[in-house]
Amino acid sequence: MRTALLICILGALTWVGCTSVDTVASINRSRLSQLSKGMSKAQVLKIMGTDTLRSEASQGISNPWRRESFQDHSGRFFEIIYYYTTVRNRDGIVSEDELTPIILMNGKLLGWGNTLLARAKKLEIKAK
């Protein structure tokens, strides 16, 4: 039921063509709640989206906003995918504190958020 509602909302936003940055952030936060640890990268991207959401304050907010990756000393591959989830300033500029990182390890969802990202970058995450 939630997925159908989200699809309807996204369809309406696409049809209208322009929405607020608050709505874009809200859509992405809602999508985060549908994620589960262990999902594949393809599943994560399907839920979170790879579209550009248009807003009145910008040319559009790309989903994902940006990506980075690194490999730790034991060979685990981490990919970080950032999505716009929080409106701090309505200046048309997306800043770090307006993004939520989604962390994948070896192609599987480990979790999301800055605390987990900091742990991953410090290599404190223990592989299962």
Residue frames relative to the residue before (quaternion, step in Angstrom):
aa qw qx qy qz dx dy dz
M 1.0000 0.0000 0.0000 0.0000 0.00 0.00 0.00
R 0.6596 0.5070 -0.3083 0.4614 3.59 0.94 -0.91
T 0.6462 0.5271 -0.3197 0.4498 3.54 0.99 -0.88
A 0.6489 0.5144 -0.3203 0.4602 3.59 0.96 -0.86
L 0.6441 0.5167 -0.3181 0.4659 3.58 1.00 -0.82
L 0.6536 0.5122 -0.3090 0.4636 3.57 0.95 -0.88
I 0.6376 0.5196 -0.3248 0.4668 3.59 0.99 -0.81
C 0.6432 0.5152 -0.3179 0.4687 3.59 1.00 -0.81
I 0.6490 0.5112 -0.3153 0.4670 3.58 0.95 -0.88
L 0.6765 0.4892 -0.2972 0.4634 3.57 0.88 -0.94
G 0.6311 0.5307 -0.3296 0.4598 3.57 1.03 -0.77
A 0.6575 0.5040 -0.3050 0.4699 3.55 0.97 -0.85
L 0.6506 0.5115 -0.3176 0.4629 3.57 0.98 -0.81
T 0.6389 0.5108 -0.3221 0.4767 3.57 1.01 -0.78
W 0.6570 0.5146 -0.3116 0.4543 3.56 0.94 -0.87
V 0.6689 0.4767 -0.2969 0.4870 3.56 0.94 -0.87
G 0.3504 -0.7934 0.4376 0.2373 3.57 1.12 -0.69
C 0.7987 0.1322 -0.0646 0.5835 3.58 1.16 -0.33
T 0.0325 0.7965 -0.6005 0.0623 3.55 -0.92 0.90
S 0.6018 -0.5626 0.4111 0.3903 3.56 -1.24 0.06
V 0.5965 -0.5514 0.4311 0.3929 3.56 -1.23 0.43
D 0.5699 0.5800 -0.3786 0.4421 3.60 1.15 -0.55
T 0.6718 0.4944 -0.2955 0.4658 3.58 0.95 -0.88
V 0.6228 0.5321 -0.3395 0.4624 3.59 0.98 -0.79
A 0.6654 0.4910 -0.2956 0.4782 3.58 0.91 -0.94
S 0.6514 0.5273 -0.3063 0.4516 3.58 0.97 -0.84
I 0.6276 0.5284 -0.3274 0.4687 3.57 0.98 -0.84
N 0.6896 0.4746 -0.2880 0.4651 3.59 0.85 -0.93
R 0.6268 0.5135 -0.3442 0.4744 3.63 1.02 -0.69
S 0.6343 0.5292 -0.3215 0.4627 3.57 1.01 -0.81
R 0.6474 0.5209 -0.3122 0.4606 3.56 1.00 -0.82
L 0.5920 0.5779 -0.3625 0.4291 3.61 1.07 -0.73
S 0.6570 0.5358 -0.3142 0.4272 3.58 0.99 -0.80
Q 0.6479 0.5174 -0.3145 0.4622 3.59 1.24 -0.27
L 0.5611 0.6183 -0.3806 0.3975 3.59 1.27 -0.15
S 0.0969 -0.7669 0.6316 0.0596 3.55 -1.24 0.58
K 0.5616 -0.5991 0.4500 0.3511 3.55 -1.03 0.81
G 0.7594 0.3640 -0.2886 0.4555 3.54 -1.09 0.83
M 0.4746 0.6629 -0.4522 0.3618 3.61 1.23 -0.16
S 0.5106 -0.6199 0.4951 0.3314 3.55 -1.21 0.51
K 0.6603 -0.4907 0.3856 0.4178 3.55 -1.28 0.33
A 0.6360 0.5354 -0.3282 0.4485 3.60 0.97 -0.83
Q 0.6508 0.5046 -0.3146 0.4720 3.60 0.97 -0.81
V 0.6379 0.5277 -0.3220 0.4594 3.58 0.97 -0.86
L 0.6900 0.4769 -0.2841 0.4646 3.59 0.84 -0.96
K 0.6138 0.5428 -0.3513 0.4530 3.59 1.06 -0.67
I 0.6920 0.4578 -0.2750 0.4857 3.59 0.94 -0.85
M 0.7432 0.4284 -0.2319 0.4586 3.58 0.76 -1.05
G 0.4335 -0.7258 0.4363 0.3082 3.55 1.15 -0.51
T 0.1908 -0.7580 0.6153 0.1024 3.49 -1.30 0.49
D 0.4570 0.6956 -0.4211 0.3606 3.53 1.26 0.51
T 0.4118 -0.6464 0.5646 0.3063 3.55 -1.31 0.14
L 0.2052 -0.7742 0.5906 0.0985 3.54 -0.73 1.13
R 0.3271 -0.7673 0.5251 0.1690 3.56 -0.64 1.12
S 0.0172 -0.7790 0.6265 0.0192 3.55 -1.12 0.69
E 0.6125 -0.5794 0.3920 0.3681 3.54 -1.22 0.48
A 0.6938 0.4923 -0.2714 0.4502 3.59 1.17 -0.52
S 0.8036 0.1862 -0.0964 0.5570 3.59 1.19 -0.13
Q 0.6624 -0.4806 0.3969 0.4157 3.53 -1.35 0.12
G 0.6995 -0.3650 0.2585 0.5574 3.56 1.19 -0.56
I 0.3131 -0.7226 0.5845 0.1955 3.51 -1.21 0.55
S 0.3087 -0.7791 0.5238 0.1529 3.55 -0.48 1.24
N 0.1531 -0.7465 0.6414 0.0886 3.52 -1.11 0.78
P 0.4861 -0.3525 -0.7683 0.2218 1.57 -1.03 2.22
W 0.6081 -0.5693 0.4101 0.3714 3.56 -1.26 0.46
R 0.7632 -0.1960 0.1342 0.6010 3.57 0.98 -0.88
R 0.2489 -0.7541 0.5933 0.1321 3.54 -1.35 0.27
E 0.0172 0.7556 -0.6541 -0.0319 3.53 -1.30 0.41
S 0.0842 -0.7959 0.5972 0.0536 3.56 -1.21 0.34
F 0.0229 0.7738 -0.6331 -0.0007 3.51 -1.33 0.40
Q 0.2923 -0.7256 0.5952 0.1839 3.52 -1.29 0.37
D 0.3476 -0.7494 0.5199 0.2173 3.58 -0.88 0.90
H 0.7361 -0.4517 0.2893 0.4128 3.56 -1.31 0.17
S 0.6987 0.4379 -0.2858 0.4882 3.63 1.14 -0.38
G 0.6335 -0.5868 0.3132 0.3954 3.58 1.27 0.23
R 0.4637 0.6554 -0.4711 0.3653 3.61 1.22 0.10
F 0.2737 -0.7652 0.5683 0.1290 3.54 -0.96 0.96
F 0.1192 -0.7911 0.5992 0.0296 3.57 -0.73 1.13
E 0.0606 -0.7589 0.6475 0.0322 3.54 -1.03 0.88
I 0.1532 -0.7798 0.6047 0.0539 3.54 -0.89 1.02
I 0.0720 -0.7856 0.6146 -0.0055 3.55 -0.76 1.13
Y 0.1931 -0.8176 0.5386 0.0644 3.58 -0.61 1.17
Y 0.0768 -0.7797 0.6211 0.0201 3.55 -1.03 0.94
Y 0.4991 -0.6454 0.5035 0.2844 3.55 -1.16 0.76
T 0.0730 0.8417 -0.5259 0.0983 3.61 -0.49 1.18
T 0.7829 0.2641 -0.1298 0.5481 3.61 1.18 -0.33
V 0.2493 -0.7466 0.5980 0.1511 3.56 -0.95 0.90
R 0.0991 -0.7921 0.6016 0.0302 3.57 -0.63 1.15
N 0.7869 0.0241 0.0283 0.6159 3.57 0.92 -0.99
R 0.3201 -0.7373 0.5623 0.1941 3.55 -0.98 0.80
D 0.3178 0.7779 -0.4747 0.2619 3.54 0.80 1.08
G 0.5436 -0.6394 0.3880 0.3809 3.58 1.29 0.06
I 0.6355 0.4813 -0.3252 0.5086 3.59 1.31 0.06
V 0.2790 -0.7489 0.5790 0.1614 3.58 -0.85 1.00
S 0.1236 -0.8062 0.5775 0.0348 3.56 -0.65 1.16
E 0.7224 -0.4590 0.3103 0.4136 3.57 -1.30 0.39
D 0.7120 0.4669 -0.2723 0.4482 3.58 0.89 -0.87
E 0.6236 0.5048 -0.3466 0.4860 3.59 1.29 0.12
L 0.6486 0.5120 -0.2945 0.4800 3.58 1.33 -0.02
T 0.2117 -0.7333 0.6276 0.1534 3.55 -1.22 0.57
P 0.2962 -0.7609 0.5489 0.1787 3.58 -0.76 1.02
I 0.1791 -0.7262 0.6550 0.1070 3.54 -1.10 0.84
I 0.1838 -0.8255 0.5312 0.0503 3.56 -0.62 1.17
L 0.0873 -0.7701 0.6317 0.0176 3.53 -0.84 1.10
M 0.1061 -0.7648 0.6313 0.0729 3.55 -1.07 0.75
N 0.8364 -0.0713 -0.0186 0.5432 3.55 -0.68 1.18
G 0.7457 -0.4503 0.2087 0.4444 3.56 0.96 0.98
K 0.6745 0.4458 -0.2927 0.5105 3.61 1.27 0.10
L 0.5330 -0.6425 0.4505 0.3164 3.55 -1.06 0.80
L 0.2273 -0.7685 0.5907 0.0940 3.52 -0.77 1.15
G 0.6798 -0.4074 0.2856 0.5388 3.58 1.09 -0.76
W 0.3366 -0.7284 0.5542 0.2214 3.55 -1.25 -0.31
G 0.5892 0.5763 -0.4445 0.3509 3.50 -1.31 0.44
N 0.6252 -0.5933 0.3791 0.3369 3.53 -1.23 0.58
T 0.6003 0.5588 -0.3690 0.4373 3.60 1.07 -0.60
L 0.6726 0.4759 -0.2909 0.4864 3.57 0.90 -0.91
L 0.6234 0.5414 -0.3373 0.4522 3.58 0.99 -0.79
A 0.6531 0.5082 -0.3150 0.4647 3.59 0.92 -0.88
R 0.6468 0.5082 -0.3181 0.4714 3.58 0.99 -0.79
A 0.6478 0.5190 -0.3219 0.4554 3.57 0.95 -0.86
K 0.6814 0.4870 -0.2899 0.4631 3.54 0.93 -0.88
K 0.6759 0.4411 -0.2940 0.5121 3.58 1.16 -0.44
L 0.4017 -0.7489 0.4336 0.2996 3.55 1.39 0.03
E 0.3809 0.7285 -0.4774 0.3103 3.56 1.06 0.82
I 0.5265 0.6263 -0.4205 0.3921 3.57 1.25 -0.10
K 0.2695 -0.7607 0.5729 0.1434 3.53 -0.85 0.95
A 0.4077 -0.7094 0.5190 0.2473 3.59 -0.79 0.97
K 0.4228 -0.7012 0.5160 0.2518 3.55 -1.05 0.79
